[in-house]
């Protein structure tokens, strides 16, 4: 193939992708999101270089980890749940700016009360569950006070990001973490010799504020809607909060499942928790890459189509996407299983890792990989349930699977040791897929009969 033919082929591919909005948005969103997150990954390395490992860094990372956990309960939920609501508002030609403004104001008040309660009760709790000395414990508490507003800011940013995604402006939420990270590093560098570890807290705060300002500026610049400040708790907002609350409980249950896995791994002796952790990291890398773009874009595209064309179109989109994504995931799974040994060797084959531990990590990772197809397809059905505002079934699924996860862990770890916990996770992914897919089709059938 000569250069002219190559150019024509590339132009043909470019035009073909542009004619498929969902495919094009998925590719571009994945690319920009990867870039946005990549800059953020640099922050811990700079902190390590500037501050080293001290009791002060222990205090900051403990406090920041707690803040991330608390905000992580709410932020991903509102970012996804808000998309179908905005699609519904747009289909009915209602005021999206008023709806988003109410969510920002009311959720801000609730989160302010929630954060205040946490700060009131957290210090005596930490004195019991941690082994920090009194000076470090006090520093942890002060850092919690300094970083507590991040809970409100992170949720606020997620609301705005979800609104932009609903309008298919995916690039701005995807790239916004890069702005936050750049500001963060700049603030830390400027003030590290003045404020010490408190400069890290300041950097994260200012970075998140800049990110919020950037996203709000985008809404104003592209004139999507005009935000209206309102604290009125109207029926539409009550419905949104109720829908989100089910998903929030589900998120807590999912987090609990991870804690249960590591707790039960500790029963198997020294090193098994670490083996499970390292294998789970390898497992989540391809999942994160595969879901970063597509789960955001299908939620937005499908929401718009559902409220314009009805349940039949959603059913067709889900069926088509499951086939394509399932086939791609199968190829990735087979490839990773075939080359898992050199990957494990490259990732961990140095330092104090023995050959036995490397083999254990590789085997546990393979057991996780058997569940990657149901995990990805399950995530598609989760988005379908979000579009139907059927978050109650997601909460129920998480509850049932938590109970089964403990049972499967207990049985399989007796036979397969630490790999049994990974196999239990795979079984849970399969059962979750069956549960959510059946619930989705039952829900569509009810809607069809109702109509």
C-alpha positions in Angstrom: 0.0 0.0 0.0 1.5 3.4 -1.1 1.2 6.6 0.9 -1.8 7.8 -1.1 -3.7 4.7 -0.5 -2.9 4.8 3.2 -4.1 8.4 3.4 -7.4 7.4 1.7 -7.8 4.5 4.0 -7.3 6.6 7.1 -9.7 9.2 5.8 -12.3 6.5 5.1 -11.9 5.2 8.7 -12.1 8.7 10.1 -15.3 9.4 8.2 -16.8 6.0 9.2 -16.1 6.7 12.9 -17.7 10.1 12.7 -20.8 8.6 11.3 -21.1 6.5 14.5 -21.4 9.0 17.3 -21.4 6.4 20.1 -18.2 4.8 18.9 -16.5 8.2 18.2 -17.5 9.5 21.6 -16.3 6.4 23.3 -12.8 6.6 21.7 -12.3 10.3 22.3 -13.7 10.2 25.9 -11.4 7.2 26.7 -8.4 9.1 25.2 -9.1 12.4 27.0 -10.0 10.7 30.3 -6.7 8.7 30.2 -4.8 11.9 29.7 -6.7 13.7 32.5 -6.1 10.9 35.0 -2.5 10.4 33.9 -1.5 13.8 35.1 -3.2 13.1 38.4 -1.2 9.9 38.8 2.0 12.1 39.0 0.9 13.9 42.2 1.8 11.1 44.7 5.3 10.8 43.1 6.0 14.5 43.5 4.7 14.4 47.1 7.0 11.5 47.8 10.0 13.4 46.3 9.2 16.6 48.2 8.1 15.1 51.6 9.5 11.6 51.8 8.0 9.2 54.4 7.3 10.7 57.8 4.6 10.7 60.4 3.3 13.9 58.8 2.8 12.1 55.4 1.2 9.2 57.3 -1.3 11.7 58.8 -2.1 13.3 55.5 -2.6 10.2 53.5 -4.8 8.7 56.3 -6.9 11.8 56.4 -7.1 12.2 52.6 -8.0 8.5 52.2 -10.9 8.9 54.6 -12.1 12.0 52.8 -11.9 10.1 49.4 -13.8 7.2 50.9 -16.6 9.4 52.1 -16.9 11.4 48.9 -16.6 8.2 46.9 -19.9 7.1 48.4 -21.7 10.0 46.8 -19.8 11.5 43.9 -19.8 8.6 41.4 -23.5 8.0 42.1 -24.8 11.5 41.4 -22.6 11.8 38.3 -24.3 8.7 36.8 -27.8 9.0 38.2 -28.2 12.6 37.1 -27.8 11.8 33.4 -31.1 10.0 32.7 -32.9 12.7 34.8 -31.5 15.5 32.6 -32.4 13.5 29.5 -35.9 13.3 30.8 -36.0 17.0 31.6 -34.8 17.8 28.0 -37.3 15.5 26.4 -40.1 17.4 28.3 -38.5 20.8 27.5 -38.2 21.6 31.2 -35.7 23.9 32.9 -32.5 21.8 33.3 -30.7 24.7 34.9 -33.3 24.9 37.7 -33.1 21.1 38.3 -29.3 21.1 38.4 -29.2 24.2 40.6 -31.6 22.5 43.1 -29.4 19.4 43.3 -26.3 21.5 43.9 -27.9 23.6 46.7 -29.8 20.9 48.5 -27.0 18.3 48.3 -24.6 20.9 49.5 -26.6 21.5 52.6 -27.0 17.8 53.3 -23.3 17.2 52.8 -22.4 20.1 55.0 -24.5 18.6 57.8 -23.0 15.2 57.1 -19.4 16.5 57.1 -20.0 18.4 60.4 -21.3 15.3 62.1 -18.3 13.3 60.9 -15.8 15.9 62.2 -17.6 15.9 65.6 -17.4 12.1 66.1 -14.3 11.1 64.2 -11.5 12.0 66.7 -12.6 9.8 69.6 -13.2 7.0 67.1 -9.7 7.4 65.6 -8.1 7.3 69.0 -9.6 3.8 69.5 -9.1 2.2 66.0 -5.7 3.7 65.2 -2.3 3.5 66.9 -1.2 7.0 66.1 0.6 8.9 68.9 -1.2 12.0 70.3 0.7 14.5 68.1 0.1 12.6 64.9 -3.6 12.0 65.8 -4.1 15.8 66.3 -2.5 16.4 62.9 -4.8 13.9 61.3 -7.8 15.7 62.8 -6.6 19.2 61.7 -6.0 17.8 58.2 -9.4 16.3 58.2 -10.9 19.8 59.0 -8.8 21.3 56.2 -9.8 18.8 53.6 -13.4 18.1 54.7 -14.8 20.7 52.2 -13.5 18.4 49.4 -16.5 16.1 50.1 -18.8 19.0 49.0 -16.5 20.1 46.2 -16.1 16.6 44.7 -19.8 15.9 44.8 -20.5 19.3 43.2 -18.0 18.6 40.5 -19.6 15.2 39.8 -23.0 16.9 39.5 -21.7 19.3 36.9 -19.7 16.6 35.1 -22.8 14.4 34.9 -24.8 17.3 33.5 -22.1 17.9 30.8 -22.1 14.2 30.0 -25.9 14.3 29.6 -25.3 16.9 26.9 -22.6 14.7 25.3 -19.9 17.2 26.2 -17.6 14.4 27.4 -14.3 16.0 26.7 -14.5 18.6 29.5 -15.3 16.3 32.5 -12.7 13.9 31.1 -9.9 16.4 30.9 -10.8 18.4 34.1 -8.7 16.2 36.5 -5.6 17.4 34.6 -6.3 21.0 35.5 -6.9 20.0 39.1 -3.6 18.1 39.2 -1.6 20.9 37.7 -2.9 23.5 40.1 -2.4 21.0 43.0 1.2 20.5 42.2 1.8 24.2 41.7 0.3 25.1 45.1 2.2 22.3 46.9 5.5 23.4 45.3 5.0 27.0 46.2 4.0 26.5 49.8 5.7 23.3 50.8 8.5 25.1 52.7 6.1 27.4 54.4 3.2 25.2 55.5 4.8 21.8 55.3 2.3 18.9 54.9 -0.6 21.4 55.1 0.4 22.7 51.7 -0.7 19.3 50.3 -4.2 19.8 51.8 -4.2 23.4 50.4 -3.2 22.1 47.0 -6.0 19.6 46.8 -8.5 22.2 47.9 -7.5 24.9 45.5 -7.2 22.3 42.7 -10.8 21.1 43.2 -12.1 24.7 43.3 -10.3 25.4 40.0 -11.8 22.3 38.5 -15.3 23.4 39.6 -14.7 26.9 38.2 -13.6 25.3 34.9 -16.7 23.1 34.6 -19.0 25.9 35.4 -17.3 28.2 32.9 -17.8 25.5 30.2 -21.5 25.4 30.9 -21.7 29.2 30.6 -19.4 29.3 27.5 -21.3 26.7 25.5 -24.7 27.9 26.8 -26.1 24.6 27.7 -28.4 26.0 30.4 -28.5 28.7 33.1 -28.0 27.6 36.7 -30.7 28.8 39.1 -29.9 28.8 42.8 -32.7 27.2 44.7 -33.1 25.2 48.0 -36.7 24.1 47.1 -37.2 20.4 47.7 -39.7 19.8 45.0 -41.2 16.3 44.0 -38.7 15.9 41.1 -35.7 16.5 43.4 -37.2 14.1 46.0 -37.4 11.4 43.4 -33.8 12.0 42.4 -32.6 11.8 46.0 -34.5 8.7 46.6 -33.1 7.1 43.4 -29.6 8.1 44.3 -29.9 6.9 47.9 -30.5 3.3 46.7 -27.3 3.5 44.6 -25.4 5.0 47.5 -26.3 2.1 49.7 -25.2 -0.2 46.9 -21.9 1.5 46.6 -21.3 1.1 50.4 -22.1 -2.6 50.0 -19.7 -3.0 47.1 -17.0 -1.4 49.2 -17.8 -3.7 52.1 -17.3 -6.7 49.8 -13.7 -5.6 49.1 -13.1 -5.3 52.8 -14.6 -8.8 53.5 -12.3 -10.3 50.8 -9.2 -8.9 52.4 -10.3 -9.8 55.9 -10.9 -13.4 54.9 -7.6 -13.5 53.1 -5.9 -12.6 56.4 -7.2 -15.9 57.8 -4.8 -17.7 55.4 -1.6 -16.4 56.9 1.0 -13.7 56.3 1.3 -12.3 52.8 -2.0 -13.5 51.4 -3.7 -10.1 51.8 -0.9 -8.6 49.7 -1.1 -11.3 47.1 -4.8 -10.7 46.7 -4.2 -6.9 46.6 -1.5 -7.1 43.9 -3.6 -9.5 41.7 -6.7 -7.3 42.0 -4.6 -4.3 40.8 -3.6 -6.2 37.7 -7.3 -7.2 37.3 -8.6 -3.7 37.6 -6.2 -2.1 35.1 -7.8 -3.5 31.9 -11.3 -3.0 33.4 -10.6 0.6 34.1 -9.2 1.2 30.6 -12.2 -0.6 29.0 -14.9 1.1 31.0 -13.6 4.7 31.3 -15.0 5.9 28.1 -17.8 3.6 27.1 -19.8 3.5 30.3 -20.0 7.3 30.3 -21.0 7.6 26.7 -23.6 4.8 26.6 -25.3 6.3 29.6 -25.7 9.6 27.9 -26.6 8.3 24.4 -29.0 5.7 25.6 -30.7 8.1 28.1 -31.5 10.5 25.3 -32.8 7.8 23.0 -34.8 6.1 25.7 -36.8 9.3 26.5 -37.2 10.0 22.8 -37.9 6.6 21.3 -38.9 4.4 24.3 -38.0 1.0 25.8 -37.7 -0.9 22.5 -34.7 1.1 21.4 -33.0 0.7 24.8 -33.4 -3.1 24.5 -31.9 -3.1 21.0 -29.0 -0.9 22.1 -28.2 -3.1 25.1 -28.3 -6.3 23.1 -26.0 -4.9 20.4 -23.5 -3.5 22.8 -23.4 -6.7 24.9 -22.5 -8.7 21.8 -19.7 -6.3 20.7 -18.2 -5.6 24.1 -18.5 -9.2 25.1 -16.5 -10.4 22.1 -13.8 -7.7 22.6 -13.5 -8.6 26.2 -13.2 -12.3 25.4 -10.2 -11.6 23.1 -8.6 -9.4 25.8 -9.2 -12.1 28.5 -7.7 -14.8 26.4 -4.7 -12.6 25.5 -4.0 -11.7 29.2 -4.3 -15.3 30.4 -1.8 -16.5 27.7 0.8 -13.8 28.7 0.0 -13.5 32.4 3.3 -14.9 33.5 5.6 -12.3 31.8 3.3 -9.5 32.8 3.5 -10.6 36.5 7.2 -11.0 36.2 7.5 -7.5 34.7 5.3 -5.9 37.3 6.5 -7.6 40.5 9.6 -9.7 39.6 12.1 -7.8 41.5 13.0 -6.8 45.1 11.8 -9.3 47.8 9.3 -11.2 45.7 10.0 -14.9 45.6 9.2 -17.2 42.7 6.5 -18.8 44.8 4.8 -15.5 45.5 4.9 -14.5 41.8 3.3 -17.8 40.9 0.5 -17.1 43.5 -0.1 -13.6 42.2 -0.3 -14.9 38.6 -2.7 -17.7 39.5 -5.0 -15.4 41.5 -5.0 -12.9 38.7 -6.0 -15.7 36.2 -8.9 -16.6 38.5 -10.0 -13.0 38.6 -9.7 -12.7 34.8 -12.2 -15.5 34.3 -14.8 -13.1 35.6 -13.8 -10.1 33.5 -16.5 -10.8 30.8 -19.5 -10.9 33.2 -18.0 -7.9 35.1 -17.9 -5.7 31.9 -21.3 -6.9 30.7 -22.8 -6.4 34.1 -21.6 -2.8 34.1 -23.6 -2.3 30.8 -26.8 -3.6 32.5 -26.0 -1.3 35.5 -26.2 1.7 33.1 -29.4 0.3 31.6 -31.0 0.2 35.1 -29.8 3.7 35.8 -31.5 4.9 32.7 -34.7 3.2 33.9 -34.1 4.9 37.3 -34.3 1.4 38.7 -31.5 1.8 41.3 -33.4 -0.2 44.0 -32.6 -3.4 42.1 -28.9 -2.4 42.1 -29.0 -2.1 45.9 -30.8 -5.4 46.3 -28.2 -7.1 44.0 -25.3 -5.7 46.0 -26.9 -6.9 49.3 -27.5 -10.5 48.0 -24.1 -10.8 46.4 -22.4 -9.6 49.6 -24.0 -12.5 51.5 -23.1 -15.0 48.7 -19.6 -13.6 48.5 -18.8 -14.5 52.1 -20.3 -18.0 51.6 -18.3 -18.6 48.4 -15.1 -17.2 49.9 -15.4 -19.6 52.9 -16.0 -22.6 50.8 -13.6 -22.0 47.9 -10.6 -20.8 50.1 -10.7 -24.2 51.8 -9.9 -25.8 48.5 -8.0 -23.3 46.4 -6.6 -21.1 49.3 -6.1 -17.5 48.3 -7.2 -18.2 44.7 -10.5 -19.3 46.1 -11.4 -15.7 47.0 -10.7 -14.6 43.4 -12.8 -17.5 42.1 -15.6 -16.4 44.5 -15.5 -12.9 42.9 -15.8 -14.4 39.5 -18.9 -16.4 40.5 -20.4 -13.3 42.0 -19.8 -11.5 38.7 -21.6 -14.2 36.9 -24.6 -14.3 39.3 -24.8 -10.5 39.4 -25.0 -10.5 35.6 -27.9 -13.0 35.6 -29.7 -11.1 38.3 -29.4 -7.7 36.7 -30.1 -8.8 33.1 -33.2 -10.7 34.2 -34.4 -7.7 36.3 -33.7 -5.4 33.3 -35.9 -7.4 30.9 -38.6 -7.9 33.5 -38.7 -4.1 34.0 -38.9 -3.5 30.2 -41.7 -6.0 30.0 -43.7 -4.2 32.7 -43.2 -0.9 30.9 -44.4 -2.4 27.7 -47.5 -3.9 29.3 -48.2 -0.6 31.1 -47.9 1.4 27.8 
